[in-house]
Each structure stands twice: as structure tokens, then as C-alpha cells.
């Protein structure tokens, strides 16, 4: 008779060093980490075992592992290096050993219990999620974009954000043209034959001098982060959309067919209304290109403790799988430069803080470059033959514009 042991688990060894590695963690895998940080706790519901180079049985991660019934070993030097490509392993927590392959004699056969499923807390959260998460107000130009059609908190937030931006920038509802209150940047950015226009709101010293007319020249901008962002956006001319294969083309056509706002030549608010709030040390960009939505916010002051950069990016015209590949790629580029990047499906949120002003401005330039040069690469992100040279070109450009330190 096999002895049933609760302190052993087997699975594919998977080393996790950064947030992006969470996305590829396999169900039933062995979580291999250098430090037992609380940030890895969400993976324990999917892990068969944990192996950590540092940490202890009294730590947060160990406590969560016990709650989930996941065998865990801590204090194994060089574990990440030795298990990087080890394949299937069996972790024997009782005897503090990791064996190659799957050893049934060490494994228990009682099914693992999901502590949350079926509990009152799980039920309550599921009911609350139905009223919080779904988004139904998708098109600001639709007659359905109204308070009466808000069905979730997400809808309410989306409606309030859209109307707040209209009021803040003095934007009329006719043709997406800004009225006095925001001023248009005289310099336009031409991308794929389309002129991208930007409306600016000076909130505190963003202009070098008072500007009374509807248009402001780039030479009149005093905002250091805004100038850095623009410098990155224009540093290298965009080579245009990558040549795609038939599957990629059909994927884009399908997405465009169901959402006319994705048509890059359509005169919609998604293509025309790009907003910048600026001050001498601050910049906030809300950009709606035809294929995606992004937000960049940066503070670059003399005091490093005040400084930060955040970058949010979502959308695309290809399939969800291809859009997700692009988000992961952009996240990896930013993580190499010190950002903390979180990716959920095709949505990326990246941030960093506490760096000197000049380094912040350098990174903002890099974000500006990525905004332009990662356009439409979702169409080919799955095709290494096509995407490989694009990735190499982006890496070479970023090494010049925002090098890794």
C-alpha cells in the first residue's frame, strides 16, 4: 500500500523572478522562487509545491501555503538556477528533498480542496463581481451612453470619466473639436497617413508664456516630461504596420468588422481626441489611437521622492491572444528598465517611482517611443519569423533612447 503523504507535490518546475513570469505559470506546476515574497501568494492556488532559496516557515508565503495545503521548502540555495530547466520534479517537504520526475510513492492521492469555492465569502464575492466588473458603456457617441444605461460600477466609472474629461478640456459633443479651455498643439504627429492631434491643458506652468489663441507651439511648452514624451514619440519615424500573414490579416478584419471605431481612417473620437494635462514637472497623456487606448502619467521634479512614471495600455485590432502577446512584450521591455509591469489579458499597467529627474525623463522618452512603435505589432506577435526583426529593432532603438542601467 502506498503511503499517503500530504507534504509532497509534483509538477513542472517553473522559476518565477518577475511579475511577467506569473502569466506563464502552469496549473499544477512547482513554484520555484529566489525569495519568499508575499507577491507570489496568488500562484499558490495553482501550485503543487513551492521551492524557495530564501524565506522561512514563519513567513507570509509559508502561512498561505499551509492554508492551501501546498508542500513548501525554504532555504535551498541556488534552487532557481538548478531547477531552471529541470522539467517534472517531485518535492518531498518532509525530507527536504527535490527528486527528478514524478514519484507516486511520495504523493498523496486525496484531491486538493479549494478553500474558497462554495464558501459564503466566495459566493458573496461572485455576486458582487456581477455588479462591479462588466462594462456595457463602450461607445461614448452612442445614444446608450447615458446614466440610465449604467448597470455596473464599471459603467458608472466609465461614464463619469468620459464626462469629466469633456468638462475639464472644454470639449464639445460636435465633431470632437475642442472649444476654448484646451489648446491644440500646433505640431501634429503623422502616423500611417493619419494626423494625430493633441489638446493641451496647462494646469501650472506648463507653458513658457501665456498663450491666448487656440493653438500652442511646441517651442512654448515648458513641461519637461511632456517634451520628453514627445521627443520619444518622434525620435524614430514609424516604419508603418508590419507585413502580416493571411491569418493576421483576417484577425484584424474580423475585429474591425465588429467595431467600426477600429477602422484607422474613420473620423472617430478614438482617432482625434488625444489630451495632455501638463505643468512644469508633470504630464498626463490620454491617447486614443485607432487601435488602442493608453495613458501615460509622469512627475519629474528635483526631489526624487516625488517622481514616478505610470503607463497603461490596452486594446488592438487583432485577436485577444495576439493582443496579449504584445502587452507581454511591452511589459518585458519596461521591466528590464525597472518598471513593475502587470499584464491582464491585453491590458498592461506599468509603474516605477523614486528616481532622479533625468532618469525619469529618459524613461518617459522610452515610453513615448513604445507608444508609436508597438502599434499593430499584435498582428505578427505570434510569428517569430516576422516579429523577431521587429523585436530586435525596438531593442536597438530603446538601447539608445532609454538604455538599461
N, C-alpha and C positions, 0 to 999 in steps of 0.2 A: 504493500500500500504506500502510495506517495504521501509524504508528509506535507501538509498544507502550511505554508509559511506566509504570513502577511507582510513580512519585511523583505520581500524580494519582488523585483519587477523587471521585465524585459521589453526591449523595443529598439528602434533605430536611434543610435546616438546622434544628437543634434546639438551642436555648440551654438550658444546664444551669447553674443557680445554686445549687440546694439539693438535698438528698437525694431529696425527693419528685419532682423532675423526672426522676430516673432511671427511674421507673416508666413514663413515657410516651415514653421514647426509642425511636424506631422502628428496626427492623432495617435496616441499610444507611444510616442517617442520618449526617449530618455533625455531629459533636460540636463545639459552639461554647461556649467557657468563658471566664470572665474571668481565672482563674488556673489554671495547670497543676498542680493538686493531685493527689497520689497516689490520693485517694479516688475519682477518676473513672476509674481504670485498668480496673475491671471492665467498663466500657462498650466498651472497645476491640475486644473480640471481635465486637461487633455494628456497629461504626462503619466507614464507608467513608473517612472523613478526620477530621482534628482541626484546629480553628482556635482559637487562644488569644490573649487580649490580652496576657498576661504569661507568662513562662517561657522556657526555653532548651533547646537541643539536648542539653545535658548532664544535664538533669533526669530524675527517675524516670519521669514520664509519657512523655517522649520515648523513653526506653530501651524501655519496654514497647511503644510504638507501632512502633518498629523491629522488635521481635521478632514482632509480629503483621503486619508489612508494611503498616501504615496510614500513608498520607501525612499529614504534620503540619506546620502553620505556627504559629510562636510569635512574639509581639511585634507583634501587629496591633492598634493602639489602636482602641477603640470597636467592636471586632468584634461583640460581643454585641448592642449597640444597632443596628448596621447590618444584621445578619443575622437579627434577631428574627422577622421575617415574610417572609423572602426566598424561601421555597419551595425548589425544587430548585436546587442550585448545584454547580458543579464547582470543586474545589480543586486548583490546579496548584502543588504544593510546589516543583517545580524553579525556577519563575519567580516564586514568592511572589505568586501572584495567585488571586483568587476570582472566578469568572465566573458570571453568571446562567445557569440552565438546565443541561442535560446536554450536554457537548461530547464526542462519541465520539472525535474525533481525539486527544484528550488522554488517553484512558483506556486502560489495559491490558485485555486480554481473558483473561488466564490466570486460572483460578479461584483464589480465595484459599484458602490452606491453614490448617486448624485445627491449630495446633501441638500440641495435647494429644490430640486424638482418635486412638485407635489406639495411643498410646504406652503403654509399661509403666506409667508413672505414672497415666495416665488409667484404665487397666484396674484397677490396684490400688485407686484411689480409688473406682471404681464398685463393686467387690467389698466394700470396707469400708463404703460407704454402706448397703448392704443389711443390714448387721449393726448399724448405728448409728441410722438415721433413722426407719424405720417405727414407728408407735405402735399396739400392739394392745390394751393395757390401758386401755380407755376408761371403764369404769363401776366405780367403787370398791365399789359394792354388789353387783356380780356375783360369783358363785362362781368365775369365771375370773380374778378379780383376786387372783392368788397368785404366789409366786415360780416355781412350776412352769410357769407360762404366760408367763414373760418370754422373749421371743425376740430382743430387740434391746437395745442400751444405753439407748435411749429408754424402753423398757418398764421396765428396772431403775431408771432415774432417777425415772420416774413413780411406781413402787411405793414406793421409798424416801421420796420427798417426801410421799406420802399418809400413810404410816405414821408418819413423823417428826412431821407436824402433829398426828396423833391423840395421840401420846405427849406432845408439847410442851404441847398445850392440855388434856390430860386428857379427850379426847372418847371417849365410849363408842360402841360399834357399834349401840346400840339407839335408834332414833328420832332419831338425830343430836343428842342432848341432851348438853350439856357437863356433866361432873362437876366437883367441886372441883379447882382448878388453873387454870381460866379463869373469869372472872366476866362475867355478861351485863350489857350496858349497859341501864340502865333505860329510856332513851329509845329508842323504836322509830321506824323510818322507814317510812312507809306509801307504797307505790308501786303504782299501778294496783290498789288494793284488797288488796294483799298486804303484810303487816307483815314488814319486813326486820329480823332480829335480829343483833346483833353481840356477839361474845365477845371479851373483852379479857384480855391477859396483861401485867401490869406487870413489866417487866424491870429498871427502875432509875428510881425517882422519877416514874413516870407518874401516880400518884395523889397528891392533896394530903394525904391522911391514910390510915392503914391501913384497909382495908375487909375485914371478916371474913365478911360474908354473900355469897350467890350473886349479888347484884345490886349494881351500882355506878351512882351517879347521875352525870349529865353534869357537875354542879357540882363533883364530886370529882376530875375529870380535870385534871391539871397539864400534860399533854403539849401543847406549843404546836402542833406540826404536826398532831396528831390533832384538836385543836379547830379548826384552820384547815380541815382536810379536811371535818369535819362541818359547819362553817359554810358551805362551798361547796356541800355536798350538800343543805343545807336552805335556802339563800339565796333560791331562787325555787321555788315549788311546781311540780311537774311537771304539764304540761298533759295528760298521758296519751298513748297511742300515736297517731301521726298517721293521718289518714284515708288509706287506701291504695286503689289501684285493684284490679281483679279479678286481674290478673297478680301483683301483690304479695301479695294475699291467698292465692292458690293456691300461691305460692312458699313462704310461711310454713307453710301447711297441709302441704305435701309434706315440708318439713324436720321438722315436728313429728311427722308420721306415722312417720317412720323413727327418731326419737329421742324417746321419751316424756319424757326429762328436760327437754325444751324447753317442755313444757306449763307455762305460768306459774302455773297454780293447783295443780299437782301438789305434794304434800308430799314433796319430794325434798331430798337434801342440797345440791343445787345452789341451792335457794332459801333454805335456812335457815342454813347454816353459813358465816358471814362472820366472819373473825378479824382482830383487831388486836393487834399487839405494840407496846407503847409504852414510852417513857421520857420524861424531861423534854424532851429535844431531838429525839426520834426517834419515827417512826411507820412501821409496816409493815402494810398492809391486804391481806388475801387475800379477795377477794369473788367469790362465785359466784352471780350473779343468774341467773334462769331462762334468759336468752338469751345470756349471755356470761360470760366469766371475765376478771377483771382483778386486777392487782397494783399497788399504789402504795407506794413507799418514799421517805421524806424524812428528812433531817437538817437541822435549823435551829438551829445553835449560834451563839455570839457570834463565833467565828472563821470568817470566810467561806470559808477554805480547806478547812474540814471539811464544808461544806454541799453538798447535792445533792438532786435530785428525780429519780426514775425512775418511769415509767408503762408498764405492759404491758397490752395489751387484745387480746382475741381472741374470735371467735365471733359468734353471731347466729342468727336463725331464718329469714332469707331466703336466697336463692341466694348462691353464693360470689361472684358478680360484684357483687351489691348490698352484701354484707358488705365487700368490698374497697373499694368507693366510700366507705363510712362510715369505714373505717380511714384512707383517704387524707385525708378531710375533717378528722378529728380531728388527724391529723398536721400538716396545714397550719395549723390553729388554734394548735397548740403551737409550730410552727416560727416563727410570727410573734412569739412571746414568748421566743425564744432557745433553745428545745429543739432538740436534734438528733433527728430522727424517722426511723426506719427502718420501712418497711412491706413485709411479705412476705405476699402474698395478703390474708387478712382479719386478719392479726396485726400489731399496732403495738408498737414499742418506742421510747420517747422518754426523753431524759435531758438534764439540764444540771447544772452544778456551779459552785462557786466564787463564789456571790452572797451579798450580805449577808442576815442573818436575816430582816428584814422583807420583802425581795423574795421570798425562798424561800417564806415563809408566804403571801404574796399569790398566788404561782403554785400552791401547794398548794390554795388555795381554788378557783382556776380549774379544777384537775384534778377536785376534788370536784364542781363544777358539771357538768363534762362527763360524769362517770360517770353522773349521773342523766339529763341532758337529751339525751344521744345514744342513749338506749335506743330501740330499734326504728325509728330513722330509716333503717336499712338497707332497710326495706320500701319507702321512697319516694326513696332517694338518686338513683335513675336518672331521676326525674320532676321536671324543673326547675319545673314549674308548682306542684307541691306542696312540693318541697324548698326552693325559693327563699325563701319566707317563713320557714320553719324556720331556714334558714341565717342570714337577716337577724336573726331574734330571738336566736339564740345569739350572734351577733356583738355585738349591742347589750348583752346581759347580760354577756358576757365583758369588754366595754369598761368596765363598772362594777366587776365582781368582780376581774378580773385584767387591767388595761389594758396595752397595749403601751407599752414605754418607749423 
